[in-house]
Amino acid sequence: MARRIVHDDTAAIAWVAARTGCAVDSWQTPRAIGLRDADDRLLAAVVYERFSECDCNIHVASDESGHWLTRAFLAQVFAYPFIQCGLRRVTGLVPAKNQRALRFDQHLGFEVEGYCEQAMPGDDIVVLGMLRRRCRFIPKEYRC
């Protein structure tokens, strides 16, 4: 299966928003990396937004096939904020009821940093963080 990683994949922004239930118009300066198959269909995408000097928010979505989860894609996903942008951390805000996403994010190395009650209609939000120095998907020389 031929796959390609697409940087600045603007079509992926709406795709991630639709799959995560986020409102695209609430995102500030979104940037996206997509993983596309040979037929140009998105298998997975990551949106980065709300950039500050040290941090950005990250949103991840997939087609749920599992065919997207490769070390090469994850290396690109984390190289963008940590190496290219020079950020020290990324933040994920996950609905508390989405246990599958919470387990997946923690498996990647995100750590639970907080809990925001009633932060969404009908749900709470779990605040997750990944620090550059702890990210196993980027080369060691960049983990400072």
Secondary structure as the mmCIF struct_conf table of DSSP 4:
data_model
#
loop_
_struct_conf.conf_type_id
_struct_conf.id
_struct_conf.beg_label_comp_id
_struct_conf.beg_label_asym_id
_struct_conf.beg_label_seq_id
_struct_conf.end_label_comp_id
_struct_conf.end_label_asym_id
_struct_conf.end_label_seq_id
STRN STRN1 ARG A 3 HIS A 7
TURN_TY1_P TURN_TY1_P1 ASP A 8 ASP A 8
HELX_RH_AL_P HELX_RH_AL_P1 THR A 10 THR A 20
TURN_TY1_P TURN_TY1_P2 GLY A 21 GLY A 21
HELX_RH_3T_P HELX_RH_3T_P1 VAL A 24 SER A 26
BEND BEND1 GLN A 28 THR A 29
STRN STRN2 ARG A 31 ASP A 37
TURN_TY1_P TURN_TY1_P3 ALA A 38 ASP A 39
BEND BEND2 ASP A 40 ASP A 40
STRN STRN3 LEU A 42 GLU A 49
BEND BEND3 ARG A 50 ARG A 50
BEND BEND4 GLU A 53 CYS A 54
STRN STRN4 ASP A 55 SER A 62
BEND BEND5 GLU A 64 GLY A 66
TURN_TY1_P TURN_TY1_P4 HIS A 67 TRP A 68
HELX_RH_AL_P HELX_RH_AL_P2 ARG A 71 ALA A 79
HELX_RH_PI_P HELX_RH_PI_P1 TYR A 80 GLN A 84
BEND BEND6 CYS A 85 CYS A 85
BEND BEND7 ARG A 88 ARG A 88
STRN STRN5 ARG A 89 PRO A 95
TURN_TY1_P TURN_TY1_P5 ALA A 96 LYS A 97
HELX_RH_AL_P HELX_RH_AL_P3 GLN A 99 LEU A 108
TURN_TY1_P TURN_TY1_P6 GLY A 109 GLY A 109
STRN STRN6 GLU A 111 MET A 120
TURN_TY1_P TURN_TY1_P7 PRO A 121 GLY A 122
STRN STRN7 ASP A 123 LEU A 131
HELX_RH_3T_P HELX_RH_3T_P2 ARG A 132 ARG A 134
TURN_TY1_P TURN_TY1_P8 ARG A 136 PHE A 137
BEND BEND8 ILE A 138 ILE A 138
HELX_RH_3T_P HELX_RH_3T_P3 LYS A 140 TYR A 142
#
